C-alpha cells in the first residue's frame, strides 16, 4: 500500500535552541511558544488527525513533545505505544541540541510515559557510523527511511522530524531540498512514480497542509549565516564570534556590525512575542466558540 500512500511530514515546533540561536543545549526541548504552536495544530489538521494510520517520530525530546501535543487526537486514537519512535529520524548535526538522550533517560521521564523506545539502540546518540553527521551518512539514513515507509502497509503515514533532516528526506536526484520549513509545519507527499521502485524512492510534494509557527533556524542554518552560539561556550550575541578582527573590521565598522546583529536578535525576539500573543488570542477565541456551541447543546 505504501507506494501509493500519502505521507505527511511535520517539522517540530519551536525549541530552545531555535530561539536562543544556541546549539549547545542538550537534546533541546520545546519552548513555551513551541508548546502553544503544537497545541494549535490539531485544530488545523482535524481531517488528517482522523486519517493518519501510522505515526513515525524522531526520538529527540522536541519531536516527541511535538507528536504528543500537535498530534494528540491521532495519538489517542492509535495508542501512544503504537507511535514508532525511530532513531533514523534524528537531526543531522552532532551538536548537543541535535543529539538525543539515552533510552533509559527517556523512559524515566514521566512526560514520555507510554512511548515504546525499544528501537533506540545504545549507539543511537553516538553520531558515528550510520548515525554520522557527514552528508553521505545522512543521505543513506534518508534513503533508509524512504524505503522503510515504502514497505509499510498503512494508507496515511505521519513523520515528525527535524528541518535539516527533512530537507534530506524530501530531496531528489539534484540533492537536498532547499525549502525552509517553519515550526509546526505539515506538508503532504507521495512517492515519485519514476523512482518509487528504485533504491532512492524519492518523495513527490503535494503541498502545504498546515502551519502553526514561524521560521526558526536549524543548526545548519545558524552555522551558514554565523548566528549560532559557540557550542563550547554557550549562548552569545548572534554572530559576535564572527565580528571584529575576524571579519577584517575595526573601530566604528566593527561596532556597527555588532549593533546590527543585536538589532536582528531583538527583532526576532519581538516577532516571537507577537506570535505568542497571536496564538493565545486564537486559542482564547476557539475556547469561547466551543463554550458557545456547548451551551447550545452542540458537542465538539
N, C-alpha and C positions, 0 to 999 in steps of 0.2 A: 504493500500500500504506500509506503513512504516515498518512492519515486514520484508519486502523484499527489503527495500530501502537501498541505500548507504548513510552512514553517514560520512561526512568529519569533522574532528576535527582539529582546528588550535589554537596553543598557540600564545598569543600576542607577539609583538616584544619587543625589549629591552626597559625597563622602568627605570626611575631614581633610584628606589630603588635597581634594579639589579646591576647597575654599581657602586653605592656608598656603596653597602652592608649595606644599611640603611633602616630599616623598620619603621622609624618614619616619613617618608614623606607621608602626607595625600593623599590618592587616587592618587598614583604616576602615572604621565603621561609618555608618551614615550620620550626617549632621541632623539637627532638629528640622531644618528645612528639607533635607533629604527624606526624612520620615513623612513629612507632610506631602511631598511630591508623590511618594509611593501611595500614601493614603488617598490621594486624589485620583489615582489611576483606575481603580475598579469602576468608578462612575463613567469613565471614558471608554471602557472596554467591556461593557456589560455582555455584549454578544460573544466576544472572544472568551470571556470567563466561563461561559457555558459550553463553548466548542472545544476547548483545549482537552486533549486526551492524554497528553504526557507533558511533564514539566522537567526540564533538564537545567540545573542551576550550577554555576561555579561554586566552589566550596569556600570562597572568601566571605568574610563577615558581611560586607556591604551587599553582596549579591544574595546571600541567604536572607538578610533583612528585607531587601527589595522584593524577594519572592514572597516572603511571609506577608508583607503589607500590601504590595502592589497587586498580588495575585491571590489574595485571601479567599475570595469565593471559589476559585478553581482549586486551591489547596484544600479547602474544607470539603469540597465535593469529591476530590480524588483521594484525599487522605495524605497527611503530611509524610507518612512513612513511605509513600509511593513517589515522592519527589526524588528524582535521580540526582544526587549530589556528585557532580563529575569533576575530578581534578583536571581533566583535559581542557576545561573551560576557563582555567585560571588566567590572570592577566599576564602580559608578555614579559615585562622587565623584572630584574632581580632586586629591585629596591624593596625596603621593608613594607611600603604601602601596597605593593603588588605581590607579596609573599603571604601565603595562607598560614593558618595556625595548625598545630598538630591535631590529629583526630581526637586524642584524649582530651585536649583542652576544649574543643568544640562540644564534645559530649558532656563535659561538666558544666557548660554554660546553660542555665535554665531558659534563656531566650530561644535556644535552638532545640529544646526538648522535643523529641518525636522524629527528628530527621534521621535518616539512615546514612551514616557516614562510613559504611563498610567499604566503599570504593576508594577511600582516601588512604593510600598506601603510605608507609613510613617515609618514603623518599619524595612524596608529592610536593614538599616545600623546599627541596634541595636546589632547585633551579640548575640541575645538571642532567646531562644525557637527554632523554626525551623531553624533560622539563626545562631545558636550557633556554636562555633569552636570545640566542642568535637567530637571525632570520630563517635559516634553513630548518632549525628545530621547530620554530613557531609555525612555519608553513606545513611541516609534517604533522604537527598537532591539529592544525585546522583541517587538513585533509582527512585525518583520522576521525574527527568529529563529523564531518560531512558524510563520510562513509558509514559511520555509526547511525546517523539519522536516516540515511538511505535504507538501512536494513531494518529499521523499526517498523512495526505494523500499524501504528496509530495514524489517524487521518489528519489531526491538527497537533503539531508539536511546538511547544514553547521552549525557547532557550533564553536564560537570563545570564548575561555575561558582562564583559568589560569593553570599553571603547576601542582600545588598541587591538585586542584580540578579535573583536567583531569585524574590524576592518580587514584583518587577515582572513577571517572566516567567510566574508562576503566578497572577497577579491575574485579576480578572474585570471585569464591567461596573461593579461598585461601586468598583473601584480596586485598588491593590496588595494582595497577601496580607499579613496581619499575623502569620503563623506565624513563630516564632523558630527558625531552623534551627540544629541542633547541628553541630559539626565532624564531618566524615566521615559525614554522614547521607545516606541514599539513600531517596528516595520515588518511587513509581510514579504515572504519569499516562497518560491517554488524551485524545484530542481531544473536546471537548464537542460532541455531535451537533448541538446547536442553533446553534452558531456556527462549526463547522469550515469551512464554505464561505464565511464572511464574511472581511472584512479583518482582524478581531480574532483569529479562530481560537483561542479560549481553550482551555486545558487543563482537564481534569476529574480531580480527585485519586482515586487508587485506595487509597493508604495507604502506611504505612512499610514499607520493605524491610529496612533495616539501619541501625544507629548504632554508631559506634566511638569517638565523642568526646563531650565535654560542650558546653555552650553558651558560646561566646566571642563578645563583641560585634563587630558590624560597625562601620565608621567612622561610619555614620549613627546607630547606637545609642549610640556613645560621645558623639557630639555632643548627642543628645537628653537624656542623663542627666548631662552635664557631666563625664564621667570621662576624657576624652581629654587627651593632652598637646598643647600648642600646637605646630603644625607648624613654626613658625619657630624655636622654642627647644629642641625635642626633649623627651625624657621628663621628667615631673614627677610629683609625688604626685598621685593621682587627684583631679581637680577642684579643685586648690588655686587655680587662676586664677579660680574662681568663688566663693571663700570670702571671709571678712572683710568689708571695707567694701563690696565689690560686691554682697553679699547683705544689707547693712544690719546686719551682725553686728559686735559689738565685744567686746573683753575675753574673758571666760570663754565666752560663746556662740560666738565665732569659734574659740577653741581646741577646744571640744567638737566643733564641726563638722569641724575638721581631724582630730582624733583618730578620729572615727567613720569618716571616709573612709580613713584609714590602716588601720583595722581591717578594712574591707571589702576593701582591696587585699591585706592579709595573709591573709585567709580565702581569697581567690581563688587566691593562690599556694599555700597549703596544699592546697586542693582539687585543683589541677593536679598537685601532687606525689603525692597519693594516687592520682589517676587513672593517673599514670605507673607507679606501683608495681603497681597492679591489672593494667594491660596487660602489664607484664613478667611477672607471675605467670601470666597466661593463656597468654602465648607459651611460657613455660617448660613449662607443663603440656601444651600442644599438641605441643611437641617431644618430650617424654617419651613421650606416647602414640604419636607417629609412630615413634619408635625401637622401642617395644614391638611394634607391628604389623609393622614391617620385620623384626624378629628372628624373627617367626613366619612370615616369607615372604610377608606381605601388602604389596603395593606400593600407594602412595598417589599 
